[in-house]
């Protein structure tokens, strides 16, 4: 069950493609999808930078509060890090959808949510550390 929660959080937060909102200034929908679904080796340098910034911001700011998934991120954090705002909008939509799921599912406890968030951060830390050693 813990693994399913981790997967749900990760997939929901990082691939909310259905919630795509158009931002004429920056990336197209295709580029947006690439950042989430294409292996690092096939991304452009710019896409890799955006991906790392997104993951870092997300995993530094995500936390469990009772039976809710929360983030301390604001639009200004995305602007400050040169990340297109539609990623912020999609993140907030995804968090709301996840919290709606949690509120309807009585088998998911606050401890499971906190454990899943902690495991997600730990796994990303290992992934990032491994990637930096290359």
N, C-alpha and C positions, 0 to 999 in steps of 0.2 A: 504494500500500500504506500509506503514511504517513497519508493521509486516512482510510482505513478504520480504522486503529488509533485515530486521534483520535475518530472517530465512535463506535467501540466503547466507548472509555473514557467519553466524555461521556454517551452513551445509557445505558450500564450503570450508571454512578454516579448519574445524575440521574433515572432513571425505573425504578427497581426495584420496580415496582408489585406484581409477583407475590409479593414478599417482605413485603408489608404485614403489620405486626403491630399489633393493636388497642391503642390507648391511650385509655381511657375519659375521661380528664381533658381531652383537648385536641381534636384535629381528627378529623373523621370520615374514612372512606376517600375519600369524594367530594372533600372539601377537600384531602386529601393529594394526590390525583391532579391536582387543579386547579393546585396550586403548580408542578407539573412540565410540564403540558401546555397550559395556557391562556395566551394572550398577556398581557403586563403590563397592557395597557389594560383588560382584563376582570377583573383580580384586584382584590380588596378591598385597602385599605391594609395591613391586617394580613397578608394573604397575600403582598403585595409585600415587606413587611419580612422575613418568614420566608424568602422566596426569596433575597433579597439576602444575608441572614445565612448561609444555607446555602452559597451559591456562594462567598462570601468565605472562610468557614471551610474549605471543601473545597479551594479553589484555593491558599490560603496553606499548607495542610498536606500536600498530595499531592506525592509524589515517587517517582522510580523508584530501586529498589535492586537492581541486577543485572537479572534477568529478572522482577522483581516490582514491582507497584504497591503503594505503601505510604502510610500517613498517620500523622501524629503525633497525630491527634485522639483524645480520650478522652471518655467519657460526661460527665465534668465540664465539658468545653468546651461541650457542648450545653446542659447545665443552666445554666451561667453566662450563656449567650446567649439563654436562654428559648426554646430550640428543642426541640420534643417529642422524647423519646428514641427513638421508633420510627424517626426519620430516621437516628440513629446506627446502630441495629441494621441497617437496610437498607443503609446505606453499607458497613458491615463485611461483610455478606453479598455485596454486589456486588463488593467488592474481592477477596474470596475466590474468587468465580466467575471474575472476570477473570484472576486469577493461575492458576487451574486451566486456563483456556483457553491462556494464555501457555505454561505448562509443557508442554502437549500439542502446541503449534504450533511446530515447529522453524524455520519461516521468519521468525518474529518474533525479532529480535535485541535485546540490551540497549540498543544505540544507538537503535533504532527506538522502543522504549518511552520512553526518556528524551526523545527528540525529540518524540514525541507529547504527552507531559506538558508540555513547554516550550511547544509550539505551542498547546495548550489554554489554558494560563495567559496567553499572549500575546493570544490571541483574546478571552478574557474581559476582559482589561484594556482592550482597544480597545472592546469592547461596553459595558463599564461607563463608560468615559470618554465615549463617545458619548451614552449615556443621561443622564449628568450635565449635559451641555451644553444639554439641552432646556429 
